[in-house]
Amino acid sequence: MTVTKTAKEELKRMLEAREMPEGRYFRLATPPVWTLEGDFGIVLDEDRAGDLQVEHEGTVVLLVDPDLARQLMDGTFDFVSTPQGMRFKLDVRQG
């Protein structure tokens, strides 16, 4: 799974803009963990054994469950401009 530099920079900016509780991180989540609109989202969660840790400038900016990371092996997580403004985008390539 590729997380673009733009996405990493935005995640780090988001982390710096809020006071994160000790031991809590942003996690890429899909249903059933993600319960709001859309196919995926970012939630606050704890680090778990086997998680893929995405770092930017020495800071963990995103966790991904190992099973989800395998499913998204060829996917790209990005932060892009849309007609609705800047948004995270998950591009999943089907092989």
Secondary structure, 3 states (H helix, E strand, C coil): CEECHHHHHHHHHHHHHCCCCCCEEEEEECCCCCCCCCCCEEEEEECCCCCEEEEECCEEEEEECHHHHHHCCCCEEEEEEECCEEEEEEECCCC
